[in-house]
Structures are given as structure tokens and as C-alpha cells.
């Protein structure tokens, strides 16, 4: 069942409206849109804020904060306030990777990072950054969790799991993809917002709506697919 709340449609419409207005002003020589392009890195800041607003885990906050820091630094560089070269920042990726490894253990979800790992945790917390994770969860009291895929992919198999009543999954896919496989007796209620991406619900709704899986989050130039 696809119950999109329309946030993605409104956001895309607003972006088209904004670009159309700027193009019109530029054609009428009222305003030069070239000055706006110097602030394109603010897109990363917006993505970071969106990620943090929908996150319930420390790893999600780290990913969102990373986008905000990157966007801020690039914006300041284009404004001439700071100066750096991208090749000078490669150690930042090592720092980011180190933080992710540290917080994995703190959150007790390290099993979720092993390809093909099967676990029975009622709450999952999965991250794939420039990598791929193929996981299974067979919890009989699945409550949801958070999945992040940045330039990577996550495949989560929940066909052996069960929901007592409701569960919520917060998803975030940017330049990557998330694939969810769920049991036939689950009802999917999607509140995901695609931004130059897509949420594809291929599930067949069951006769009874006693087990509901809520999907929330964003797909930024990426995709989320749910099927049973």
C-alpha cells in the first residue's frame, strides 16, 4: 500500500517554481542567476538538515552533520572566506570512517554491518557508505530502526520477521539504493519523500491490516524499493 504524504511532490514543485522564476528574472535582465550558482554547496547543508530531522540514531546525526560541514566549507570557499584544495581533505574521510566504526560498537549494532549476517534484533541500525550490505532479520517483534545508504546499497530481508502491531523504518538513500523484502502479511504505509529519486512500493496489500510498516525518510538522487 502506498500512502505518500505528498512532501516529495511539493518539494519538487517548489524547486521547479524557484528555477523557473530565476530563469525568468535572468531573461528579463532583472537579476543575474550566475551569482546564485556560487552557493550551490548549500544543497549539502539542506540535505544534512533533512537527514538530522528524520534521524533517531547517532550514526544518522553523524551523516547529517557531515553533509552540513561539507556544504558550509564549500560555501565559505566560494565566498572567499577560507581557501583549501579538495585533495587536502582526504584525511577527513578517514576521520569519518573512524567515527562510524566507534559508534557502531557503542550502539551495539555491529552485527548489522556484516554482509549476509542474520540477527534477531527488534531494532536495526544499518549504514552503507560507499559499500554494500546484504542483511537478514528474523526478529518476531520487529520494531523498525534506521537505514542509511550513501553512495552504497543496502538489501534487508525481513521475510522471516514479524511485527506485533506497528513498526517504523527511517530510510535515507543518497546516490545509493535501499531494497526491503517484507512478509506477505505486512501493510506498507509510505511517508517517504523522493528528491530527484524514487520510492517504489511493489508490495501486494494483505487482506488484514494488523501488521503495519511505516516507511519514512528521503531518497536524494537514489531509490528505495519495497517488495513482498
C-alpha positions in Angstrom: 0.0 0.0 0.0 1.4 3.4 -1.0 0.3 6.3 1.1 2.7 9.0 0.1 2.1 12.2 2.1 2.9 14.4 -0.8 6.0 16.1 0.7 8.2 15.0 -2.2 5.7 16.3 -4.8 5.5 19.7 -3.0 9.3 19.9 -2.7 9.9 19.1 -6.4 7.1 21.6 -7.4 8.7 24.3 -5.3 12.1 23.6 -6.9 10.6 23.9 -10.4 8.9 27.1 -9.4 12.1 28.6 -8.0 14.2 27.7 -11.0 11.5 29.0 -13.4 11.3 32.3 -11.5 15.1 32.7 -11.5 15.3 31.9 -15.2 12.5 34.4 -16.0 14.2 37.2 -14.0 17.5 36.4 -15.7 15.9 36.6 -19.2 14.3 40.0 -18.3 17.8 41.3 -17.1 16.3 41.9 -13.7 18.6 39.6 -11.8 21.7 37.6 -12.7 21.3 33.9 -11.7 25.0 33.3 -12.1 25.5 34.8 -8.7 23.3 32.1 -7.2 25.4 29.2 -8.5 28.3 30.3 -6.2 26.1 29.0 -3.4 25.3 25.6 -4.9 27.1 23.8 -2.0 24.2 24.9 0.3 22.4 21.9 -1.2 24.6 19.7 1.0 23.5 21.8 4.0 19.9 21.3 3.2 20.4 17.5 2.7 22.2 17.4 6.1 19.4 19.2 7.9 16.8 16.9 6.3 18.8 13.9 7.4 19.1 15.1 11.0 15.4 16.0 11.2 14.4 12.4 10.3 17.1 10.6 12.3 16.8 8.7 15.6 20.4 7.4 15.8 23.9 8.7 16.4 25.1 7.4 13.1 22.3 9.4 11.4 23.3 12.6 13.2 27.0 12.0 12.1 26.0 11.6 8.4 23.7 14.7 8.5 26.4 16.7 10.3 29.0 15.6 7.8 26.9 17.0 4.9 26.4 20.2 6.8 30.1 20.6 7.4 30.9 19.9 3.8 28.4 22.3 2.5 29.5 25.0 4.9 33.2 24.7 4.0 32.5 24.7 0.2 30.2 27.7 0.6 32.8 29.6 2.6 35.4 28.8 -0.1 33.3 30.1 -2.9 32.7 33.3 -0.8 36.5 33.7 -0.5 36.4 33.4 3.3 38.5 30.3 3.5 40.8 28.6 1.0 41.6 24.9 0.6 42.0 22.2 -2.0 39.8 19.1 -2.1 42.9 16.8 -2.2 44.0 18.3 1.1 40.8 17.0 2.8 41.2 13.3 2.1 42.1 12.6 5.8 38.5 13.8 6.7 37.2 10.6 5.1 39.4 8.6 7.4 38.1 10.5 10.4 34.5 10.0 9.3 35.2 6.2 8.8 36.7 6.1 12.3 33.7 7.8 13.9 31.4 5.3 12.2 33.4 2.3 13.5 33.5 3.7 17.0 29.7 4.4 17.2 28.9 1.1 15.7 30.2 -0.6 18.8 28.6 2.0 21.2 25.2 1.3 19.7 25.5 -2.4 19.9 24.6 -2.9 16.3 27.9 -4.2 14.9 26.3 -7.4 13.6 24.3 -5.3 11.2 27.5 -4.4 9.3 28.5 -7.9 8.3 27.4 -8.9 4.8 24.9 -11.8 5.0 24.6 -11.5 8.7 21.3 -12.8 10.2 20.1 -11.4 13.6 17.0 -11.2 15.7 17.4 -7.6 16.9 14.0 -5.9 17.2 15.6 -2.6 16.2 18.1 -2.3 13.3 20.6 0.4 12.5 22.3 -0.1 9.2 24.8 2.1 7.4 26.4 1.6 3.9 28.8 4.4 2.9 30.5 3.7 -0.5 29.8 0.0 0.2 27.1 -2.6 0.2 25.3 -4.6 2.9 23.1 -7.6 2.4 21.3 -8.5 5.7 18.6 -10.6 7.2 16.5 -10.0 10.3 14.2 -12.7 11.7 13.0 -10.8 14.9 9.5 -11.9 15.9 8.9 -8.4 17.5 10.4 -6.2 14.8 10.0 -2.5 15.8 11.9 -0.8 12.9 15.0 1.3 13.0 17.1 3.3 10.6 18.8 2.6 7.3 21.4 4.9 5.6 22.8 4.3 2.2 25.2 7.0 0.9 26.9 6.1 -2.4 26.2 2.5 -1.5 23.4 -0.1 -1.2 21.5 -2.0 1.5 19.4 -5.1 1.0 17.4 -6.0 4.1 15.4 -9.3 4.1 12.6 -9.2 6.7 10.6 -12.1 5.3 11.3 -14.3 8.3 10.5 -11.4 10.7 7.2 -10.5 12.3 5.5 -7.3 13.7 3.3 -7.3 16.7 1.3 -4.3 15.6 3.4 -1.4 14.1 7.0 -0.7 13.1 8.7 2.4 11.7 11.8 2.4 9.4 13.6 5.7 8.8 15.4 5.4 5.5 17.9 7.7 3.8 19.4 7.0 0.3 21.7 9.5 -1.4 23.4 8.3 -4.6 22.5 4.9 -3.5 19.7 2.4 -3.0 17.8 0.5 -0.3 15.8 -2.7 -1.0 13.4 -4.1 1.5 11.9 -7.6 1.4 8.9 -8.0 3.7 6.4 -10.8 4.6 3.1 -11.0 2.7 1.0 -10.1 5.8 2.6 -6.7 6.3 0.9 -3.5 5.2 3.3 -0.8 3.9 2.4 2.8 4.7 4.9 5.1 2.9 5.7 8.6 4.0 9.0 8.8 2.1 9.9 11.9 0.1 11.9 11.4 -3.1 14.1 14.3 -4.2 15.3 13.5 -7.7 14.9 9.9 -6.7 12.1 7.5 -6.0 10.2 5.3 -3.6 8.9 2.2 -5.3 6.3 0.2 -3.3 5.8 -3.1 -5.2 4.0 -4.9 -2.3 0.6 -6.5 -2.6 -1.6 -5.3 0.3 -2.9 -8.1 2.5 -6.5 -8.7 3.4 -5.9 -7.7 7.1 -4.1 -4.6 8.1 -3.0 -5.9 11.5 0.8 -5.5 10.9 1.8 -2.1 9.6 5.3 -1.0 8.5 5.7 2.8 8.2 8.5 4.0 5.8 9.8 7.5 6.4 12.7 9.4 5.1 14.3 10.7 1.9 15.6 9.4 -1.4 18.0 12.0 -2.8 19.1 11.0 -6.3 18.7 7.5 -5.0 16.0 4.9 -4.7 14.0 2.9 -2.1 12.2 -0.3 -3.2 9.9 -2.4 -1.0 8.5 -5.7 -2.2 6.9 -8.9 -0.7 
